[in-house]
């Protein structure tokens, strides 16, 4: 059985992973809490936008009309 996650599920997992990593950086004093929020928000926005572009199905080319039987083109 293959596990297929939706965009919302993947972005939720990514948000939690980034929050965990950001929490470590805030605890060490490397970045501020406000900066952590801005960085995580920016990453989630970029990933969501890229996912949205990549996941769109490619348009199918129009099929040419078929001539009626008994007619010539």
C-alpha positions in Angstrom: 0.0 0.0 0.0 1.4 3.4 -1.0 0.9 6.3 1.3 -0.2 9.4 -0.6 -0.3 12.7 1.3 -2.3 15.7 0.3 -0.8 19.2 0.0 -2.4 20.2 3.2 -0.9 17.3 5.1 2.6 17.8 3.7 2.5 21.5 4.5 1.3 20.8 8.0 4.1 18.3 8.6 6.6 20.8 7.1 5.3 23.6 9.3 5.8 21.4 12.4 9.3 20.4 11.4 10.2 24.0 10.7 8.7 25.1 14.0 10.7 22.5 15.9 13.9 23.6 14.2 13.1 27.3 14.8 12.3 26.6 18.4 15.8 25.2 18.8 17.3 28.3 17.2 15.3 30.6 19.4 16.3 28.6 22.5 20.0 29.0 21.6 19.5 32.7 21.0 20.5 32.4 17.3 17.3 34.1 16.1 14.3 35.9 17.7 10.9 34.5 17.9 9.5 37.1 15.5 12.2 36.2 12.9 11.4 32.5 13.3 7.7 33.2 12.5 8.6 35.2 9.4 11.0 32.6 8.1 8.6 29.7 8.6 5.7 31.7 7.0 7.9 32.6 4.0 9.0 29.0 3.5 5.5 27.6 3.8 4.3 30.2 1.3 7.0 29.4 -1.3 6.6 25.7 -1.0 2.8 26.0 -1.3 3.1 28.2 -4.4 5.6 25.8 -6.0 3.4 22.8 -5.2 0.4 24.5 -6.7 2.2 25.2 -9.9 3.7 21.8 -10.2 0.6 19.8 -9.3 -1.7 21.4 -12.0 -2.5 19.0 -14.8 -1.2 19.9 -18.2 -3.9 21.0 -20.6 -5.0 18.5 -23.1 -4.7 19.6 -26.7 -8.0 20.1 -28.5 -9.1 17.2 -30.7 -9.6 18.1 -34.4 -13.2 17.9 -35.6 -14.1 14.8 -37.5 -15.7 15.2 -40.9 -19.3 14.1 -41.4 -19.7 10.8 -43.3 -20.2 11.3 -47.0 -18.5 14.7 -47.1 -15.1 15.6 -48.4 -12.8 18.1 -47.0 
